[in-house]
Amino acid sequence: MTDAMSAAASLRRRSLETVLAHAWDADAFTASDVMATVGLTRSTTIDVLDELVARGLLAEMPNARTVGEYSKGRPARRFAFRPEAAVVVGVDAGRGHLTATVADLRGRTLGSSRLAVDPEQDSAARRRRAAEATVAAALTRAHRDRSDIAALCVGVPAPVDRSGRSPVHHDGFWERMNPGFIDTFADWAPVVRVENDASLAAVAEQARGAAVGVEDFIALLAGERFGAGIWVDGRLLRGAHGGAGETVAFDRVAGVGSAEGLAPRCVDAARAAIASGRLPATSALAEMDPATLDAKTVLDLADRGDEGALEVAREVGAALSIVAATFGSLFDVRTVVVSGAIAAGAAPIIAAARAALPRALDLPAPDIVASPLGADIVSIGAVAAAVDAARASALDLAAFAHPEERARA
């Protein structure tokens, strides 16, 4: 290929990418709408739109006169992105469950499936089979099949490197949580992405949660154990082995002491307060059976103003403030988002953490906020990451090849 031909091909590719990017996020539009947004000439715009229609990524709609938007002269051609042209799959492969969600190319859920996993009976082989079965069930519920998948993303509770693999762990936990999912699903989808679950929480928060429009933040999965997804300078940080958000270092941080999450900290603090007899006589928490306590009960009481439960929240909030301050100091983030199921009831802890944030930090202390995305945050992030992967690769996928290329194949 000559330099001139190569330059022309490169320019054509950029034009296709630019128009497709506009179409992916737009409602029905005309060539004039595209020209006003991306700055291409009319002839190039029409040519590119026709190619994207031929590739199956766009559909030509009834013209503007037909829908009552144009009355004089030649009616404008109208186009729309085809989100149904393929599907993406997001998988939350947690320690005790597997959830698969099938969505269209804009992330709208079409079907899902969930499978409980016994951590005591888990193994790499069983986890692979369970993940495949869960994805297959979700596809069935969405009335789609494997040939429709454009991209698939799996979230796991383990570090994940750039190749989608997890490093060796001293007790084999990471390898069991990510038993080569990048290979497991290679025959299922043309694009496969495997990520740490907290990293996908960050993707979810940036896409549609508490960090929309925020360039520098931490998504802190904070239920049973802390896990951090780090988003800095507008991108996800991973690290050499995928461990940029690992929190084992908190074992050595005074005032935190471990990577234990907010839920067990609430229960432990409440049990200790009951055992010590130091709770106010008016506190309903003092009458609770310590053996049956859970974090939701403690936080519900705190939210209703129970002074004993509020004291527990202040104790747990003090630890959260140190966690947030540490991340703020290390990564200079604006926000720490408390994510996961615990976020729904975490307001008393967050209020206490904000009040306890160290004032002697050299950098401005990050704000601490609750996520609105709930327990499904990893699934939401996995779908969003799969959509991103499909967008980045759409023009290279066999399903969307130009008809002439398909004919030559």
Secondary structure, 3 states (H helix, E strand, C coil): CCHHHHHHHHHHHHHHHHHHHHHHHCCCEEHHHHHHHHCCCHHHHHHHHHHHHHHCCEEEECCCCCCCCCCCCCCCCEEEECHHHCEEEEEEECCCEEEEEEEECCCCEEEEEEEECCHHHCCHHHHHHHHHHHHHHHHHHHCCCHHHEEEEEEEECCCCCCCCCCCCCCCCHHHHHCCCHHHHCCCCCCCEEEEEHHHHHHHHHHHHCCCCCCCCEEEEECCCECEEEEEECCEECCCCCCCCCCCHHHHHCCCCCCCECHHHHHHHHHHHHHHHCCCCCCCHHHHCCHHHCCHHHHHHHHHCCCHHHHHHHHHHHHHHHHHHHHHHHHHCCCEEEEECHHHHHCHHHHHHHHHHCCCCCCCCCCEEEECCCHHHHHHHHHHHHHHHHHHHHHHHCHHHCCHHHHHHC
